[in-house]
Amino acid sequence: MAWQTVDTGRLLLIMVTALLVITAFAMTALSPKFHDWHVAIAFGLYIAAGELLRLVLPGGRQAAPIAMSAALSYAMITTIARPLHHHAPAAHPHHVEPIHGAPPWQVVLVAVVGMAIGSLPHVAAGRRAGLTGMSARLLAVASVAFIFSTTGHLIGTPWLELGIVAMLAMLGWLIESLISAVIRADDLRARYSVTLSDELRVQWRLGLAVAVSTIITIFGAEVMGLAELAVFAGPLLVIQFAFRRYAGIRATYLQTVRALAQVTEVGGYVDSGHSRRVSRLSLAIGRELGMPEPDLLNLEYAALMHDIGQLSLAEPIPGGATLLVSRADARRIAEFGAEVIGQTGVLETVAELVRFQSLPASGSVIPPLGSKVIRAANAFDELVGGSADRDRTAAAIARLKQEASEYDPEVVAALATVTDRLPITRL
């Protein structure tokens, strides 16, 4: 039953990855020898450490930049220096001999073993193993390894090697982003073009850091050997810490907004769960309309706090239904809510969305799309509440369609699509 709930895209990704892993084990077992096992162990442990230190990016994305950099480095490394222990001349105690790169199937095997080891502590702690993210990274690394195995012989100068390594490192990041965007579009029921744009926008800085770290690792290994793995992991750790702080700040913002939104529910101004339902419904409509992720974030904040202006009322509206108040009162409630939100000094866009939510879709002043979405989602929830009854849902949508001057027809059409796709309780 658990497998029946897995989306088609994710299931296909895991199946392709499983086939790749099985083939890698078979091809490596049939190989006459394992290529430079001590190098494989070093990079495998490096990958495992990176997988252990994976981070959560905005939007719930998981990334493992250190693991990705280590795997790409192992896939494209051409020469690793190591000290000569026996016949090194006394005048050159640090003379080195070359160790050439591993075949592609061995790269896949080392990468998957390292990722599996690094994910074990997450599983032991009760967190998800992250199969989807690891599968995307593994397919990206495998693609780079096989492409490099066919182009590596073209390398003749350091500058040419630098160009090939840089292009393939960015290609690996792009492949991972493309796969992640497909899965995210499947999960969120959003347009692929929008999720891909969001994925590239959120991860391009991290992808650039991974590419630069991969280049440094590959060229540094030609001089310093395996010791440089520990040295050059530092910059990525700093970048990862910065991303973790950013994600933590964003999560704190959202928690604060959610707590603030509950004030109206605790005070009896709106029904319990109303703000959460309007927020989820607004996000679903926004994705259906193709809104980019930054706009969706502002929409989520505004939808959660859209009723905070009701705190200015001497007596609560019965059920918190703003459909029952006059347009002037609705405008006053929206203005007060926008003033409260504007006092934060960092949510000006959110305040504007709340301010214009009281305006009709067509008039002398055209409200922004986010305000239109909140207005329609709020009216729908006031008519339906938490009910999943299909007849009641259809009647509410029919009423909103009849009032085309009040509610944007495009927004109402998106509302009808998302409520028809999934019950209200599952949005």
C-alpha positions as CSV (number, residue, x, y, z in Angstrom):
1,M,0.0,0.0,0.0
2,A,2.9,2.4,0.7
3,W,4.2,1.9,-2.8
4,Q,0.8,2.8,-4.3
5,T,1.1,6.3,-2.8
6,V,4.4,7.0,-4.5
7,D,4.2,9.4,-7.5
8,T,5.0,8.0,-10.9
9,G,8.0,10.3,-11.4
10,R,9.6,9.3,-8.1
11,L,8.9,5.6,-8.6
12,L,10.5,5.7,-12.1
13,L,13.5,7.6,-10.7
14,I,14.1,5.0,-8.0
15,M,13.7,2.1,-10.4
16,V,16.2,3.6,-12.9
17,T,18.6,4.2,-10.0
18,A,18.2,0.6,-8.7
19,L,19.0,-0.7,-12.1
20,L,22.0,1.5,-12.3
21,V,23.3,0.3,-8.9
22,I,22.7,-3.4,-9.7
23,T,24.6,-3.0,-13.0
24,A,27.5,-1.2,-11.2
25,F,27.8,-4.0,-8.7
26,A,27.8,-6.6,-11.5
27,M,30.3,-4.8,-13.7
28,T,32.7,-4.1,-10.8
29,A,32.5,-7.7,-9.7
30,L,33.3,-8.9,-13.2
31,S,36.2,-6.5,-13.5
32,P,39.7,-8.1,-13.1
33,K,40.6,-5.8,-10.2
34,F,39.3,-3.0,-8.1
35,H,41.1,0.2,-9.2
36,D,43.1,1.9,-6.4
37,W,41.0,0.7,-3.5
38,H,42.6,3.2,-1.0
39,V,41.6,6.1,-3.2
40,A,38.1,4.7,-3.5
41,I,37.8,4.4,0.3
42,A,39.0,7.9,0.8
43,F,36.4,9.4,-1.6
44,G,33.7,7.0,-0.4
45,L,34.2,8.3,3.2
46,Y,34.2,11.9,1.9
47,I,30.9,11.3,0.1
48,A,29.5,9.6,3.2
49,A,30.5,12.7,5.4
50,G,28.8,15.0,2.9
51,E,25.6,12.9,2.9
52,L,25.6,13.0,6.7
53,L,25.9,16.8,6.6
54,R,23.1,17.3,4.1
55,L,21.0,20.4,4.6
56,V,17.4,21.5,4.0
57,L,17.0,24.4,1.6
58,P,13.9,26.7,1.4
59,G,10.9,24.9,0.2
60,G,11.8,21.6,1.9
61,R,14.5,20.8,-0.6
62,Q,17.3,18.5,0.5
63,A,20.9,19.1,-0.7
64,A,24.2,17.5,0.0
65,P,26.8,19.8,-1.6
66,I,29.8,18.2,-0.1
67,A,28.7,14.7,-1.1
68,M,28.0,16.0,-4.7
69,S,31.4,17.7,-4.9
70,A,33.2,14.6,-3.7
71,A,31.4,12.3,-6.1
72,L,32.0,14.6,-9.1
73,S,35.6,14.9,-8.1
74,Y,36.0,11.1,-8.0
75,A,34.3,10.8,-11.4
76,M,36.6,13.2,-13.2
77,I,39.9,13.0,-11.3
78,T,42.7,12.1,-13.7
79,T,45.8,12.0,-11.4
80,I,46.3,11.7,-7.7
81,A,49.7,12.2,-6.1
82,R,51.0,10.0,-3.4
83,P,54.5,9.9,-1.7
84,L,57.0,7.3,-2.8
85,H,58.0,5.3,0.2
86,H,60.8,3.1,-1.2
87,H,62.8,4.5,-4.0
88,A,62.4,8.3,-3.6
89,P,65.7,10.2,-3.9
90,A,66.9,11.7,-0.7
91,A,66.9,15.1,-2.3
92,H,63.2,14.8,-3.2
93,P,61.5,13.2,-0.1
94,H,58.2,14.5,-1.3
95,H,58.4,13.2,-4.9
96,V,55.1,11.7,-6.1
97,E,53.9,9.1,-8.5
98,P,50.6,9.3,-10.4
99,I,47.5,7.2,-9.8
100,H,45.0,7.5,-12.6
101,G,41.2,7.8,-12.3
102,A,38.7,5.1,-11.7
103,P,36.4,3.6,-14.4
104,P,32.8,4.9,-14.5
105,W,31.1,1.8,-13.0
106,Q,33.4,1.9,-10.1
107,V,32.6,5.6,-9.6
108,V,28.9,4.7,-9.4
109,L,29.6,1.9,-6.9
110,V,31.7,4.1,-4.7
111,A,29.2,6.9,-4.8
112,V,26.2,4.7,-3.9
113,V,28.1,3.0,-1.1
114,G,29.2,6.4,0.3
115,M,25.7,7.8,0.1
116,A,24.2,4.8,1.7
117,I,26.6,4.9,4.6
118,G,26.0,8.7,5.1
119,S,22.3,8.2,5.2
120,L,22.3,5.5,7.9
121,P,22.5,8.0,10.8
122,H,19.5,9.9,9.4
123,V,17.5,6.7,9.3
124,A,18.7,5.8,12.8
125,A,17.5,9.2,14.0
126,G,14.0,8.6,12.5
127,R,14.5,10.9,9.6
128,R,13.8,10.0,6.0
129,A,16.6,8.3,4.1
130,G,16.3,10.8,1.3
131,L,16.2,8.2,-1.6
132,T,14.9,10.8,-4.1
133,G,17.7,13.2,-3.5
134,M,20.3,10.5,-3.5
135,S,18.9,9.0,-6.7
136,A,19.1,12.4,-8.4
137,R,22.7,12.9,-7.3
138,L,23.7,9.4,-8.3
139,L,22.2,9.8,-11.8
140,A,24.0,13.1,-12.2
141,V,27.3,11.7,-11.1
142,A,26.9,8.6,-13.3
143,S,26.2,10.8,-16.3
144,V,29.3,12.9,-15.7
145,A,31.5,9.8,-15.1
146,F,30.5,8.2,-18.4
147,I,30.8,11.4,-20.4
148,F,34.2,12.1,-18.9
149,S,35.4,8.5,-19.7
150,T,34.8,9.3,-23.4
151,T,36.2,12.8,-23.4
152,G,39.1,12.4,-20.9
153,H,41.5,11.4,-23.7
154,L,41.0,14.8,-25.3
155,I,42.7,16.5,-22.3
156,G,46.1,17.8,-23.4
157,T,46.7,21.0,-21.4
158,P,45.7,22.2,-18.0
159,W,43.5,24.9,-19.4
160,L,41.6,22.3,-21.6
161,E,41.2,20.1,-18.6
162,L,39.9,23.0,-16.5
163,G,37.3,23.8,-19.2
164,I,36.1,20.2,-19.5
165,V,36.0,19.7,-15.7
166,A,34.1,23.0,-15.2
167,M,31.5,22.2,-17.9
168,L,30.9,18.7,-16.7
169,A,30.6,19.9,-13.1
170,M,27.9,22.4,-14.0
171,L,26.3,19.7,-16.2
172,G,26.1,17.4,-13.2
173,W,24.4,20.1,-11.2
174,L,22.0,20.9,-14.0
175,I,21.0,17.2,-14.4
176,E,20.3,17.0,-10.6
177,S,18.2,20.2,-10.8
178,L,16.2,18.9,-13.8
179,I,15.4,15.6,-12.0
180,S,14.6,17.4,-8.8
181,A,12.3,19.8,-10.6
182,V,10.4,16.9,-12.2
183,I,9.8,15.3,-8.8
184,R,8.9,18.6,-7.2
185,A,6.4,19.3,-10.0
186,D,4.9,15.9,-9.3
187,D,4.7,16.4,-5.6
188,L,3.2,19.9,-5.7
189,R,1.0,19.4,-8.8
190,A,2.7,22.5,-10.3
191,R,3.9,23.3,-13.7
192,Y,7.3,21.9,-14.6
193,S,8.5,25.1,-16.1
194,V,7.8,26.9,-12.8
195,T,9.4,24.3,-10.6
196,L,12.5,24.2,-12.8
197,S,12.8,28.0,-12.7
198,D,12.5,27.9,-8.9
199,E,15.0,25.0,-8.6
200,L,17.6,26.8,-10.7
201,R,17.0,30.1,-8.8
202,V,17.3,28.5,-5.4
203,Q,20.3,26.2,-6.1
204,W,22.5,28.0,-8.6
205,R,24.7,29.5,-5.9
206,L,25.1,26.1,-4.3
207,G,25.8,24.6,-7.7
208,L,28.5,27.2,-8.4
209,A,30.1,26.4,-5.1
210,V,30.0,22.6,-5.9
211,A,31.6,23.2,-9.3
212,V,34.4,25.4,-7.9
213,S,35.0,22.9,-5.1
214,T,35.2,20.1,-7.6
215,I,37.7,21.9,-9.7
216,I,39.9,22.7,-6.7
217,T,39.7,19.1,-5.4
218,I,40.7,17.7,-8.8
219,F,43.7,20.0,-9.4
220,G,44.7,20.0,-5.8
221,A,44.9,16.2,-5.7
222,E,47.5,16.3,-8.5
223,V,49.8,18.2,-6.1
224,M,48.8,17.3,-2.5
225,G,47.3,13.8,-2.9
226,L,44.4,12.6,-0.8
227,A,45.4,14.9,2.1
228,E,43.8,17.8,0.2
229,L,40.3,16.3,0.7
230,A,40.3,17.4,4.3
231,V,41.8,20.8,3.4
232,F,39.4,21.9,0.7
233,A,36.2,20.6,2.5
234,G,36.4,23.7,4.6
235,P,35.0,26.3,2.1
236,L,32.0,24.1,1.4
237,L,31.3,23.7,5.1
238,V,31.3,27.5,5.5
239,I,28.9,27.9,2.5
240,Q,26.7,25.0,3.8
241,F,26.5,26.7,7.2
242,A,25.4,29.9,5.6
243,F,22.7,28.2,3.7
244,R,21.6,26.4,6.8
245,R,21.3,29.7,8.7
246,Y,19.3,31.2,5.8
247,A,16.9,28.2,5.8
248,G,16.6,28.5,9.6
249,I,15.7,32.2,9.5
250,R,13.1,31.5,6.9
251,A,11.6,28.7,8.9
252,T,11.5,31.0,12.0
253,Y,9.7,33.6,9.9
254,L,7.0,31.1,8.9
255,Q,6.6,29.9,12.5
256,T,6.2,33.4,13.7
257,V,3.6,34.2,11.0
258,R,1.7,31.1,11.8
259,A,1.7,32.0,15.5
260,L,0.5,35.5,14.8
261,A,-2.3,34.2,12.5
262,Q,-3.7,32.1,15.4
263,V,-4.4,35.2,17.4
264,T,-7.6,35.8,15.5
265,E,-8.7,32.2,16.1
266,V,-7.8,32.2,19.8
267,G,-9.7,35.5,20.2
268,G,-12.8,34.0,18.5
269,Y,-12.7,36.3,15.5
270,V,-12.6,33.5,13.0
271,D,-13.3,29.8,13.0
272,S,-10.6,27.4,14.1
273,G,-8.3,26.3,11.2
274,H,-9.6,29.0,8.8
275,S,-6.3,30.7,8.3
276,R,-4.5,27.4,7.6
277,R,-7.1,26.3,5.2
278,V,-7.1,29.6,3.3
279,S,-3.3,29.4,3.2
280,R,-3.1,25.9,1.8
281,L,-5.8,26.7,-0.7
282,S,-4.1,29.9,-1.8
283,L,-0.8,28.1,-2.4
284,A,-2.6,25.4,-4.4
285,I,-4.2,28.1,-6.6
286,G,-1.0,30.0,-6.9
287,R,0.9,26.9,-8.2
288,E,-1.9,26.2,-10.6
289,L,-1.6,29.7,-11.9
290,G,2.2,29.2,-12.3
291,M,3.3,31.7,-9.6
292,P,7.1,31.5,-8.9
293,E,8.3,30.5,-5.5
294,P,9.1,33.9,-4.1
295,D,5.6,35.1,-4.9
296,L,4.2,31.9,-3.3
297,L,6.1,32.6,-0.1
298,N,4.6,36.1,0.2
299,L,1.2,34.6,-0.7
300,E,1.5,32.1,2.1
301,Y,2.4,34.8,4.6
302,A,-0.4,37.0,3.5
303,A,-3.0,34.2,3.4
304,L,-2.1,33.2,7.0
305,M,-2.5,36.8,8.2
306,H,-5.3,38.0,6.0
307,D,-7.8,38.2,8.9
308,I,-5.6,39.9,11.4
309,G,-7.3,43.2,10.8
310,Q,-10.4,41.8,12.5
311,L,-8.7,42.5,15.8
312,S,-9.8,46.1,15.2
313,L,-13.4,45.2,15.6
314,A,-15.2,45.9,18.8
315,E,-17.4,42.8,18.3
316,P,-16.3,39.8,16.2
317,I,-18.2,39.0,13.0
318,P,-20.3,35.9,13.4
319,G,-18.1,33.0,12.2
320,G,-15.5,35.6,11.1
321,A,-17.2,35.6,7.7
322,T,-16.1,38.9,5.9
323,L,-18.7,38.1,3.3
324,L,-21.3,39.4,5.7
325,V,-19.8,42.8,6.2
326,S,-20.1,45.9,4.0
327,R,-17.4,46.8,1.5
328,A,-16.3,49.8,3.6
329,D,-15.9,47.6,6.7
330,A,-14.0,45.0,4.7
331,R,-11.7,47.7,3.4
332,R,-11.1,49.0,7.0
333,I,-10.3,45.5,8.2
334,A,-7.8,45.0,5.4
335,E,-6.2,48.4,5.9
336,F,-5.7,47.7,9.7
337,G,-4.2,44.3,8.9
338,A,-1.8,45.8,6.4
339,E,-0.7,48.4,9.0
340,V,0.0,45.7,11.6
341,I,2.0,43.6,9.1
342,G,3.9,46.7,7.9
343,Q,5.1,47.4,11.4
344,T,7.5,44.4,11.0
345,G,9.5,46.4,8.5
346,V,10.4,43.3,6.4
347,L,7.0,42.2,5.0
348,E,6.0,45.2,2.9
349,T,4.9,43.0,0.0
350,V,2.8,40.8,2.3
351,A,1.2,43.9,3.7
352,E,0.2,45.1,0.2
353,L,-1.4,41.7,-0.6
354,V,-3.4,42.0,2.6
355,R,-4.4,45.6,1.9
356,F,-5.7,44.9,-1.6
357,Q,-7.6,41.7,-0.7
358,S,-10.8,43.6,0.0
359,L,-10.9,45.1,-3.5
360,P,-13.0,43.4,-6.3
361,A,-11.2,41.8,-9.2
362,S,-12.4,44.4,-11.6
363,G,-12.6,48.1,-10.8
364,S,-10.7,51.4,-10.8
365,V,-7.9,49.8,-8.9
366,I,-6.8,46.3,-10.0
367,P,-5.4,44.3,-7.1
368,P,-2.3,42.1,-7.5
369,L,-2.7,38.5,-8.3
370,G,-1.9,37.3,-4.8
371,S,-4.7,39.5,-3.4
372,K,-7.2,38.1,-5.9
373,V,-6.2,34.6,-4.9
374,I,-6.6,35.3,-1.2
375,R,-10.0,36.9,-1.8
376,A,-11.3,33.9,-3.7
377,A,-9.8,31.4,-1.3
378,N,-11.2,33.2,1.8
379,A,-14.7,33.4,0.3
380,F,-14.6,29.8,-0.7
381,D,-13.6,28.7,2.8
382,E,-16.2,30.8,4.4
383,L,-18.8,29.1,2.2
384,V,-17.4,25.6,2.6
385,G,-15.4,25.6,5.8
386,G,-13.5,22.3,6.4
387,S,-16.2,20.3,4.7
388,A,-15.2,17.8,1.9
389,D,-18.7,17.5,0.6
390,R,-18.5,17.7,-3.2
391,D,-22.0,19.2,-3.7
392,R,-21.2,22.0,-1.2
393,T,-17.8,22.6,-3.0
394,A,-19.5,22.8,-6.4
395,A,-22.2,25.2,-5.1
396,A,-19.5,27.5,-3.6
397,I,-17.5,27.6,-6.9
398,A,-20.7,28.2,-8.9
399,R,-21.5,31.2,-6.7
400,L,-18.0,32.6,-7.1
401,K,-18.2,32.2,-10.9
402,Q,-21.5,34.2,-10.9
403,E,-19.7,37.1,-9.3
404,A,-17.1,37.7,-12.0
405,S,-16.7,41.3,-11.0
406,E,-15.8,40.4,-7.5
407,Y,-13.6,37.3,-8.1
408,D,-11.2,36.9,-10.9
409,P,-12.5,34.3,-13.4
410,E,-9.0,32.9,-13.9
411,V,-8.4,32.5,-10.2
412,V,-11.8,30.8,-9.7
413,A,-11.1,28.4,-12.6
414,A,-7.8,27.5,-10.9
415,L,-9.7,27.1,-7.6
416,A,-12.1,24.7,-9.4
417,T,-9.2,22.7,-10.8
418,V,-7.4,22.2,-7.5
419,T,-10.5,21.3,-5.5
420,D,-11.6,18.9,-8.2
421,R,-8.2,17.2,-8.2
422,L,-7.9,16.7,-4.4
423,P,-10.4,17.0,-1.5
424,I,-10.1,20.1,0.6
425,T,-8.6,18.2,3.5
426,R,-5.7,17.0,1.4
427,L,-4.6,20.3,-0.1
